[in-house]
Amino acid sequence: MVRKTLVAAVLMAAACRVCNGEFGREKIEFKARPFSLKQVRLLDGPFKENMERTRKYLHELDSDRLLHTFRLNAGLPSSAEPLGGWESPSVEVRGHIMGHYLSACAMMYASTSDEKLKAKADVIVAELGKCQKALGNSGYLSAFPETFIDRVESLKGVWAPYYTLHKIYAGLIDMYVHCGNIQALEIAEKMAAWNKVRLDKIDRVHMQKMLNQTEQGGMNEAFANLYALTGRPDYLAMSRRFNQDRYTEPLARGEDRLKSEHVNSFIPNIIGTARQYELAAEPRDRKIAEYFWSQVVNHRSYCTGGTSNNEHWRSDPDQLAVQLGDHTQESCCTYNMLKLTRQLFTWNAETRYADYYERALYNSILSTQNPRTGMMMYFVPLASGRWKMYNLPYDSFWCCTGTGLENHAKYGDSIYFHNGDTLFVNLFIASELDWKQQGVRIRQETAFPEQGVYDKKVALLGKIGYLLF
Ligand SMILES: [Zn+2]
């Protein structure tokens, strides 16, 4: 366990333009805003080492192998060697890694200015555009046939096609946001046009049956982000169609009905609800997100900040001792709890969110990468005497391999926040912030957590000012 600490530093400097939100269509007042990944650079230390290992892996993954099942599904030739594990051509969630890969490349580019990686991801986006065109005029794009969606709608068994589509939407959106790839947004909007045609034929009752039967990831977050980027109200309405009533209605009443639920299905849906709150300012959405966070963090998380046992919440609140085993705290769940926590921190800048973020990041993300190979963990076993198990580079591609690619590309997104002339330093990670809006650079030098004491070496470069601790 690492020490839980928050340093809130106040920078006295000239007033700057108050940021209105990441994409500019948010309706709520934020108490803290993140910086662009492009404004933060990691300095030497364990976080940068993890990031560099993931950057190497992103370069090593072959583009044609990643595209193989997309091309085959579109009837295009491909002689690439198929990937293994969950990306095998016969596995129903094939293609999910593509979305994570694009997100990771986009964030890695923003974090490092690695032009070669951006160029590689840009080519993949163009190739996906060819696959979408070859699949017809509907806008459908995937590595599996559209009949999988037929099976979702007819309530027949299939392994999470909407979960996979969410990753692809998110990857394309990240390529647009972080790399300025306009074609990526165009492809995502064409997919959304296809999605709308299908959703318009489904009534509310049947939609809820679909959601209850099949994991759908953060589809509501993807459409909320498309609305934020384009202003098209259709997308916000489509986002709400993916809200799962079984999840949200008890939470809105302040009831914990989480027992037996699948954790990595649940958290992304609440992230989508939280995003809807930012864009539509409905108080109910805020209540759902905040109550959910409080229950998971205070009553269903281990001391490491992780949650879940064998992918589910298997007990009543505060009954964790009996849950310790080989398959505790799926890494995807930590990834998603950190995303939600980051959102909630921006709403009110409360220390409890920053404290949790630090605890979970150090104990349950930083520790999940193999320092020799750069490969990543699925579960973090918390029973005594257990061992760590990492993915194979080309033959695993678990869900946590996907979120693992993203985890180590975006450490810079939650070290610093700001609000006008106030700077929040939330994490002791060696880094440099280029606060262009204030004309200053902040350099944080620390060996934490390898050294247990933070030496407060925070240097302010540029404009005259001071930091309070
Ligand atoms: Zn996972």
Boltz pocket constraint, residues with backbone or C-beta under 6 A from the ligand:
constraints:
  - pocket:
      binder: B
      contacts: [[A, 264], [A, 330], [A, 331], [A, 332], [A, 333], [A, 378], [A, 398], [A, 399], [A, 400], [A, 401]]
      max_distance: 6.0
